[in-house]
Amino acid sequence: MEQRSSTHAVIEAAFPGRSAVPVVLAASAAFVPVCAIVIRSLAKSADPERLYDVVVLHREIDGEGQALVARTVRDFPNVSVRFYNTSEITDRFQLRPIEHIPIETYYRFLIPEIIVGYEKVLYLDCDLVCLKDVGKLYDTDLGDNWIAAVKDVDMQGQAARDRGMKFYLQDRLGMKDPSLYFQAGVLLLNTIALKEVHTTDEWLTFASEEYRYGDQDILNRFCRGHVLYLDMTWNVLADCGNFRVPVLIEKGPSDNKEAYREARKDPAVVHYAGREKPWNTKNCDLASCFWEIARETPLHQQLQSLLNESAASRDPSQAPDPRNGERRAVRFFKRICPHFLFSFARKIKRALHL
């Protein structure tokens, strides 16, 4: 599977000499069950006449976890699933999680260099489900663009309501038009162009710096002006905290609202971006799309147990956390402060151990 290049291992096409749709995900050991559901949803909605070459980037998924994912799609002979351990590359960098954003999110920066044999590659987050064939997305003509993605209606709503966020997008990310900010959970990557723009080491060096939304901000900053914007159906964001949809989208820019409403009627991909996921939040928005896939697998009971445990841990009868007031204070400070004070807010948060 893996061959040695001059610097590190690469992974070549799973179906030599045959056309396939390459798809890359990144996951931790804890995310193995939900990663399996993503791949199952991809396989179920795939064109049975096409081949799909799926690679999971990781640092810690053992043989048992890998076998579990593979079993989830063993009834789909047109889908290959392989794993690539990134430790040799990523352990050299100071990658840090950001609140609910895990370290694995930065692994996408390795794709142009380690996935060979393809001119473009699909990247999918592990907190989504595919309801339509991603092969159709892969067929998108990128032209000279480096990347294809869906505009982020959540961020556009934030920028419209929050001057600090607008200044951050404009000054830190260099985006004169914040409405062009894209969501990075579903990406079509021009791997040849991206490899020429920056090396893997350069991308991971950027990732070691301070950004509010990690890899997503980095991609928006350094791919600015070279983005093809996709139809919103390819990355329909589920509501989060009963705030994203009713406030950020419905009360945000009118064109975003209409586009989101239309995409939500018939989504190709449903993305549970944010803290609320079907497996940790009861009544999570659009959760039925996830559970419909999960019920087809032996993982259903395990995922249901995770949901029940999470619900129990949030039981309102439990004593309140005395740090909640501090958390709210830090979040408020982040909202009102201009972007150049953001790093200071981070230091306060660390000092309070939040």
Residue pairs with C-beta under 8 A, 6 or more apart in sequence:
1 11
1 12
1 82
2 9
2 10
2 11
2 84
3 9
3 10
3 11
3 12
4 10
8 88
8 89
8 114
9 84
9 88
9 114
10 113
10 114
10 115
10 116
11 55
11 82
11 84
11 114
11 115
11 116
12 116
12 117
13 20
13 22
13 53
13 116
13 117
13 118
14 20
14 51
14 53
14 80
14 82
15 51
15 53
15 80
16 117
18 51
19 50
19 51
20 50
20 51
20 52
20 53
20 80
21 46
21 50
21 51
21 52
21 53
21 122
21 134
21 135
21 138
22 53
22 55
22 115
22 118
22 120
22 121
22 122
22 138
23 42
23 52
23 53
23 54
23 55
23 121
23 122
23 123
23 124
23 134
23 138
24 54
24 55
24 56
24 57
24 108
24 111
24 115
24 121
24 122
24 123
24 124
25 35
25 38
25 39
25 54
25 55
25 56
25 57
25 123
25 124
25 125
25 126
26 56
26 57
26 58
26 104
26 105
26 107
26 108
26 126
27 34
27 35
27 56
27 57
27 58
27 61
27 104
27 126
28 58
28 59
28 60
28 61
28 102
28 103
28 104
29 58
29 60
29 61
29 62
29 65
31 102
31 104
31 126
32 61
32 65
32 68
32 69
33 68
33 279
33 299
33 302
33 303
33 306
34 126
34 127
34 277
34 279
34 303
35 56
35 69
35 126
36 68
36 69
36 72
36 297
36 299
37 72
37 129
37 290
37 293
37 294
37 297
37 299
37 303
38 124
38 125
38 126
38 127
38 128
38 129
38 130
39 54
39 56
39 69
39 72
39 73
39 79
39 81
40 72
40 73
40 293
40 296
40 297
41 129
41 130
41 131
41 293
42 52
42 54
42 79
42 124
42 130
42 134
43 52
43 73
43 76
43 78
43 79
44 76
44 130
44 293
44 296
45 130
45 131
45 132
45 133
45 134
46 52
46 76
46 78
46 79
46 133
46 134
46 135
47 133
47 135
48 78
49 78
50 78
50 133
50 135
51 78
51 79
51 80
52 78
52 79
52 80
52 135
53 80
53 82
54 79
54 80
54 81
54 82
55 81
55 82
55 83
55 84
55 115
56 66
56 69
56 81
56 82
56 83
56 84
57 83
57 84
57 86
57 104
57 107
57 108
57 110
58 83
58 84
58 85
58 86
58 104
58 107
59 85
59 86
59 87
59 90
59 91
59 104
61 83
66 83
68 299
69 81
70 81
71 298
72 297
72 299
73 79
73 81
84 114
86 107
86 110
89 110
89 114
89 200
89 204
90 103
90 106
90 107
90 110
90 204
92 204
93 204
93 205
93 207
93 208
94 208
95 103
95 106
95 204
95 207
95 208
96 103
96 208
97 103
98 211
98 212
98 213
98 214
100 274
100 275
101 213
101 214
104 126
105 125
105 214
105 215
106 204
106 207
106 214
106 215
108 123
108 184
108 187
108 189
108 215
109 200
109 203
109 204
109 207
109 215
110 200
111 121
111 123
111 189
111 191
111 194
112 121
112 189
112 191
112 192
112 194
112 195
112 200
113 195
113 199
113 200
114 200
115 121
115 191
118 191
119 190
119 191
119 192
120 138
120 142
120 188
120 189
120 190
120 191
121 188
121 189
121 191
122 134
122 137
122 138
122 186
122 187
122 188
122 189
123 186
123 187
123 188
123 189
124 130
124 134
124 185
124 186
124 269
125 184
125 185
125 186
125 271
125 273
127 185
127 271
127 272
127 273
127 277
128 185
128 186
128 235
128 269
128 270
128 271
128 272
129 269
129 270
129 289
129 290
129 293
130 268
130 269
131 267
131 268
131 269
131 270
131 289
132 233
132 267
132 268
132 269
134 268
134 269
136 268
137 186
137 188
137 230
137 234
137 268
138 188
140 148
140 188
140 228
140 230
142 148
142 188
142 190
142 228
143 228
144 193
144 226
145 190
145 193
145 226
145 227
145 228
146 189
146 190
146 193
146 194
146 197
146 223
146 226
146 227
147 182
147 187
147 188
147 189
147 190
147 194
147 219
147 223
147 226
147 227
147 228
148 187
148 188
148 227
148 228
148 229
148 230
149 182
149 183
149 184
149 186
149 187
149 188
149 219
149 227
149 228
149 229
149 230
149 235
150 182
150 183
150 186
150 229
150 230
150 231
150 232
150 234
150 235
151 179
151 180
151 181
151 182
151 183
151 229
151 232
151 256
152 181
152 182
152 183
152 216
153 232
153 237
153 248
153 249
153 252
153 256
153 259
153 260
154 183
154 237
154 244
154 248
154 249
154 273
155 165
155 169
155 178
155 181
155 183
156 178
156 179
156 181
156 248
156 252
156 253
156 256
157 244
157 247
157 248
157 249
157 251
157 252
157 253
157 256
158 165
158 248
159 165
159 166
159 169
159 178
159 179
159 181
160 166
160 252
160 253
161 247
161 248
161 252
162 335
164 334
164 335
164 336
164 337
164 338
164 339
165 178
165 335
166 178
167 338
167 339
168 212
168 338
168 339
168 342
169 175
169 178
169 181
169 220
170 176
170 178
171 339
171 340
172 211
172 217
172 221
172 339
173 181
173 217
173 220
173 221
173 224
174 221
174 224
175 181
175 220
175 221
175 224
179 253
180 224
180 227
180 229
181 220
182 219
182 220
182 227
182 229
183 216
183 235
183 237
183 271
183 273
184 215
184 216
184 219
184 220
185 235
185 271
185 273
186 230
186 234
186 235
186 269
186 271
187 219
188 228
188 230
193 226
197 222
198 206
198 222
203 218
206 218
206 222
207 214
207 215
207 218
210 342
210 343
210 346
211 217
211 218
212 342
231 263
232 259
232 260
232 262
232 263
233 263
233 266
233 267
233 268
233 269
234 268
234 269
235 269
235 271
236 260
236 263
236 264
236 267
236 268
236 269
236 270
236 271
236 286
237 244
237 260
237 271
237 273
238 244
238 270
238 271
238 272
238 273
238 274
238 276
238 284
238 285
238 286
238 287
239 245
239 246
239 276
239 285
239 286
240 273
240 274
240 275
240 276
240 285
241 274
241 275
241 276
244 274
245 260
245 285
249 256
249 257
249 260
250 257
267 286
267 289
270 286
270 289
270 290
272 278
272 284
272 286
272 290
275 281
276 284
276 285
277 284
278 284
278 287
278 290
278 291
278 294
278 303
278 307
279 290
279 303
279 306
279 307
279 310
280 306
280 307
280 310
281 287
281 307
281 310
281 311
282 307
282 311
291 300
294 300
294 303
323 352
323 354
326 352
326 354
327 354
330 345
330 348
330 349
330 352
330 354
333 345
333 348
334 342
334 345
337 344
337 345
